Every structure is written in structure tokens, then in C-alpha cells.
Amino acid sequence: MKKILFINKDANIRLQFKKELEEEGYELLIASNIKEGEKIVNNLPPDLIVLDIRISGVEGIDFLKNLRDQDKKIPVIICTPHGEIKQDFQASAKDVCVVKSDDLTELKDAIKRLFSTT
């Protein structure tokens, strides 16, 4: 079973993502902040990370940069409610960016695409 780390500060969003993605057959590891996410990555590396880039100031961006600086090859889906920055992240990162929504179709499709290439 593929493990997905979901980092998001909003408890309701974490519960929704966990429920829907577990129904898709994934094991969900949940972190409410970057520090928790870093611990999980270091102790129980996931197969994929879904990251709220705006989790706390620039922490999401720093987390992604540190992950790449450590040469961790874990794919990352940047999940943001800010559609206008979506293209900026796709242009600067070799990861996937999706707009956060109550409809998780785009996110589920991105997860399937990333897992099909690994």
C-alpha cells in the first residue's frame, strides 16, 4: 500500500483528505505542521507528499527546498487554494501543483499519475 504524507494545518481538510484517499486504497500519514511533516519524512518516509505550500508563511516553500537539498526523491504535490501561483510552482519545481478544492478529483488524478511513473 502506497503511503502519502499530507501536511495541512486545517483539521477538517486533513479529515476529508484522509477519508477520501484511504477509500482510494492509500495509507495516509497526517501532519498538521512542517515540523511534524519533517519527523515523518525522516522516520517513516512516504511514497508521496501532499503539501499545503502556504501552511505557515514560507515554511511550506522552505520544507520543499530542504527536501530537495537533502536529495530526497519523494514526489511532492503542492496543494494551494491560490490558483494564480500554480503556474509559478510548476515552472520552478519538478513536482505537481494542484488547486485545493472540496472536489479532490484533480488531486486524485495527480496522485495516480505520479504513482504510475514511479
N, C-alpha and C positions, 0 to 999 in steps of 0.2 A: 504494500500500500504506500503510495507516494505521500510524503509529509510536506505540508505547506505551513510556513510561518506567516501569520497575519499580524501586522503591527498597526494598531489603531487605538487612539485614546477614547473613542466613544463606545461605551459598553453595549448599547443597543445595536450598533453596527457590527461589533465583534460577534454578538449572538446570532444575528441574521446571517453573516458570512459563514460562521461555524456550522449552523444548521444546514444551510443550502449546499455548502461544499462537502460536508460529510455525507449528505444524500447522494452526491456525485461519486462517492467512494474514496475520498481523500481523508487522510488523518490531518486534523488541524491543530497546530500549536499556536497559542494566542499570547500576544504581548500587548500591554496597554501603554508601553512607552519604549523608547530606544534602548534604555539600559536593560530592560527585561529581554528585548529582542537580541541584544548582543550576547547575553548569557546563553540564550537558547542556541544561537549560531555557534558559539564556542563549545557547548556541551552536548548538543544533540542536533547536529547540522541538518537543516531541512533540505528537501529537494528543490524547493522554490520559496521565494519570499514575496508576499504582497505587502507593500509599504505605502502608508499614507505619508506622502512627502512633506506635508505641512503639519506633521504631528506636534511639533513644538518649535516654532521659529525655524531655524535652519538645521535642526537636529536630523531630520529625515535625509537631507542632502548630505550632511556630514557622515551619516551612517552608510549611505551608498558609497561615498568616496572611500571611507575606511575599509569597507568590504572589498572594493576593487584594489586598494593599495595593498591589502593582505593577500591579494591574488586568489581570493575565494571565487570559485567559478559557479556559484549558486545563481541561477537566473532570478531576476527581480522584475516584478510587475509594479510599476509606480501607479498608485491609485490616488487620484486627486479630484476634488469637485471643481477644479478650475480648468475648464476645457481650453482656455486660451494659452495655458502653459504646456499643454500636451505635446505640441509640435516641438517646443524648445527642448524637452527632455528626450524625445525620440531622436532629435538631431545630435544631442550631446552624449547620449548613453546608448550602450548596445543592449538595452533592455526594452521592455514593452511598457507603454503608458496607456492607461485607460481612465476614462472619466468615471468617478464614483457616482453610483446611481442605486436606487432601490431595485432596479432590474439588473440582475447580475449576469445577463446573457453575454455581454461584451467581455467581462472578466472570465467567465467560464470558457469562452472560446479562446481567449488568450492563454489560459492555463493549458487547455488541450493542445494548442499549437506548440507551446514551449515543451511540454512533455513528449510530444511526438518527434521532436528534433533532438532529444537527449537520449 
